[in-house]
Amino acid sequence: MIVFLKNLKRRLEAALLRMKARREASRGFAYDKAQFLAHAGALHLDRKAAACAEIVMGYHVLEKGLTMPRRRLGFGKGAVLHLMNLIDSFERRFGTDEPPVRHAVSVLRAYRELHRDWPEPMKRLDAFLAARPDVPSALEPHVTREEFFSAKDAPFPAFAASRHVCRHFAGPIPRETLDAALALASTAPSACNRQHARVHVIDDPSLRERLFALQGGTRGFGADADKALVVTADLSAVRWGWERHDAYVNGGIFVMNLCYALHYHGIAHCILHWSVEPATDREAHRLLGIPENEAIAQVLACGMPPEEFDVAASPRRAPEEIVTWHGGTGK
Ligand SMILES: Cc1cc2nc3c(=O)[nH]c(=O)nc-3n(C[C@H](O)[C@H](O)[C@H](O)COP(=O)(O)O)c2cc1C
């Protein structure tokens, strides 16, 4: 009788914990949804920060184009027009002193300089640039492989500044080099050391091609990659409802460490978003045989880089633009 009551108590407690986690998750996701609908840039393009982010996306497309392997002149005419319209509209509403907007103009100038011998006139672009004579051309570095990885053993500030995505791949990654990078990546921290992250190495070219087709962000370079890495996070390691973001938080931290580890081992990598609709996510799980309890956090394309290549500059905001001190200034 006592054993029966003890078992019953345990089962009741477990059921109550499950109910609690379900309630927390429902409330948490409802809160996220309300916050997303109220503030996500996609729904509020009229706001300054959202308009600025749209311009960054617009110039990034061109910056990628400027540094892509097998770049063909005349690319991205629609993107140039779209970006000029976005900048015109932004400057009319919010002024001209936003650093990412100035960088967008400098990318347009780099595009024009690349097309200095282009036979067709670019009247609108020329007038646009002539009206902003103080903005110099963006510098998209051209580097040798040795230069790209030269800070491998440098102190962390130089090493971190040297890491960039690379969309140029020229050869297979030696197995032991990838193993060493993956082992190094596992030094990433995780909540209560639960180590949610898992890595699926996609070596089969046809699987990789189908994965990249589902992902949609590798046009012009994905076919050259030697491997795709799919970083997932095991939802089984999530212990209560309020941890609803933990798969992506822990997965994201792992991905950053993985990027540094790949760079340290001389492997070129390009991070790829996994912002896809549910049917695509399900299709990727099915295609790659990823267990359903693993949430896909991120995909990476990687390979050994060629002897020399272009890198997108991707300038960063200054610290004072992103840091807010609360309760003092530390001085
Ligand atoms: C979450 C995330 C998603 C990304 N998705 C893509 C992508 O789909 N295609 C791509 O070419 N680059 C992608 N990138 C690479 C970014 O464009 C790149 O990291 C950014 O411009 C900063 O440049 P850097 O990594 O060279 O410093 C992604 C990066 C992150 C962090």
The ligand as a MOL file (V3000), in Angstrom:
LIG
                    3D

  0  0  0     0  0            999 V3000
M  V30 BEGIN CTAB
M  V30 COUNTS 31 33 0 0 0
M  V30 BEGIN ATOM
M  V30 1 C 22.3360 34.1280 -38.4990 0
M  V30 2 C 23.1130 34.3850 -39.7660 0
M  V30 3 C 22.5650 34.0480 -40.9870 0
M  V30 4 C 23.2910 34.2470 -42.1760 0
M  V30 5 N 22.7680 33.8380 -43.3680 0
M  V30 6 C 23.5050 33.9500 -44.4950 0
M  V30 7 C 23.0230 33.4200 -45.7300 0
M  V30 8 O 21.9460 32.8110 -45.7950 0
M  V30 9 N 23.7990 33.5710 -46.8430 0
M  V30 10 C 25.0100 34.2050 -46.8060 0
M  V30 11 O 25.6680 34.3040 -47.8510 0
M  V30 12 N 25.5020 34.7120 -45.6360 0
M  V30 13 C 24.7820 34.6020 -44.4910 0
M  V30 14 N 25.2790 35.0500 -43.2890 0
M  V30 15 C 26.6200 35.6840 -43.2430 0
M  V30 16 C 26.5240 37.1750 -42.9310 0
M  V30 17 O 26.1560 37.8750 -44.0760 0
M  V30 18 C 27.8660 37.6640 -42.3660 0
M  V30 19 O 28.1910 36.9210 -41.2190 0
M  V30 20 C 27.7980 39.1470 -41.9900 0
M  V30 21 O 27.6570 39.9440 -43.1330 0
M  V30 22 C 29.0340 39.5960 -41.2290 0
M  V30 23 O 30.1880 39.3230 -41.9760 0
M  V30 24 P 31.4160 38.5060 -41.3730 0
M  V30 25 O 30.8800 37.2040 -40.8180 0
M  V30 26 O 32.3180 38.2930 -42.5580 0
M  V30 27 O 32.0570 39.3350 -40.3250 0
M  V30 28 C 24.5720 34.8450 -42.1190 0
M  V30 29 C 25.1090 35.1880 -40.8620 0
M  V30 30 C 24.4050 34.9510 -39.7020 0
M  V30 31 C 25.0360 35.2970 -38.3550 0
M  V30 END ATOM
M  V30 BEGIN BOND
M  V30 1 1 1 2
M  V30 2 1 2 3
M  V30 3 2 2 30
M  V30 4 2 3 4
M  V30 5 1 4 5
M  V30 6 1 4 28
M  V30 7 2 5 6
M  V30 8 1 6 7
M  V30 9 1 6 13
M  V30 10 2 7 8
M  V30 11 1 7 9
M  V30 12 1 9 10
M  V30 13 2 10 11
M  V30 14 1 10 12
M  V30 15 2 12 13
M  V30 16 1 13 14
M  V30 17 1 14 15
M  V30 18 1 14 28
M  V30 19 1 15 16
M  V30 20 1 16 17
M  V30 21 1 16 18
M  V30 22 1 18 19
M  V30 23 1 18 20
M  V30 24 1 20 21
M  V30 25 1 20 22
M  V30 26 1 22 23
M  V30 27 1 23 24
M  V30 28 2 24 25
M  V30 29 1 24 26
M  V30 30 1 24 27
M  V30 31 2 28 29
M  V30 32 1 29 30
M  V30 33 1 30 31
M  V30 END BOND
M  V30 END CTAB
M  END
